Amino acid sequence: MPSSAFQQVDVFTSVPFLGNPVAVVLEADGLDSAAMQRIARWTNLSETTFVLPPTRPGADYRLRIFTPGAELPFAGHPTLGSAYALLRARRITPRDGRLVQECAAGLITLSVEPGGSEGDGDGDDALALMFDLPRPTFSALSAAQQDALEALLGQPLCRDPAPLLVDVGPRWVVTELESAAAVLALQPDLERLKALDTELCSTGLTVFGAHPPGAPTQIEVRSFAPLHGVPEDPVCGSGNGCVAAYIRQQGLTGRIGRRCTASQGAAIGRAGRIHLTIEDDAIRVGGHSVTCVEGRLAL
């Protein structure tokens, strides 16, 4: 029976069984889309990735990314976790500290930064990886859509600055709440969110709020994508990237900063940390990863 090297990687943490897991199939040659979707349904994680030879000049590898229900053009934590798995398996080598991933959203550049583990990891587990966010585009929500968002949040909506639909491949509705505590207490109506996501053709909702000065992280983030079978994403790379894009677009860098650390996942016991760098011409999202499962997957 054919098989593939396989890793399950926790991303945005160096502590096993925290962060956000991604399943990585490192030898996906010969698998068609239906087989990839079937495996993604079986792993039942928010994303499963499939590594293939690159087809574009300059790329080190090609990645296809599946939720249990659909293929995504790009996603953040699967990008970082897959690159980490490939590095750990010695299947790719950085060039001048950089890697290039080919995916449906285009070529994604990653930087590799050895050392600086947040936990007890060493060696490969101390690698920090960051990806360059695809160029975001922004759409405003109508007054009626903002009203619908406020209703499903169950609390007053911050309308100055207003929520935006941020598109980086995944399309996240992003809004700020009054505080990190408000983010952690949030209990959105997921059925209403499905209806709003259907109307907007959006991936889901990402909310953020500021921690008080002196806290270990600057902002708290939560991401919800029930329309895609993910009621709450433990730690979301593209969602945090869209928060960084929103901060830049809405002129909030003076208050929040151009380099900040976000925490996400505490509300569901999967605490992770995401490092965000916000520049005028680039946004970078990164963190640590650790492999929790390694072996071979029967295909």
Secondary structure, DSSP 8 states (H G I E B T S, - for coil): --EEEEEEEEES-SSTT-SEEEEEES--TT--HHHHHHHHHHH-SS-EEEEE---STT-SEEEEEE-SS-EES--HHHHHHHHHHHHHTT----BTTEEEEEETTEEEEEEEE----SSS--GGGG-EEEEE----EEEE--HHHHHHHHHHHTS----SS--EEEESSSEEEEEE-S-HHHHHH----HHHHHHHHHHHT--EEEEEEE--TT-SSSEEEEEEEGGGTEEEESS-HHHHHHHHHHHHHTT-HHHH-SEEEEEE-GGGT--EEEEEEE-SS-EEEEEEEEEEEEEEEE-
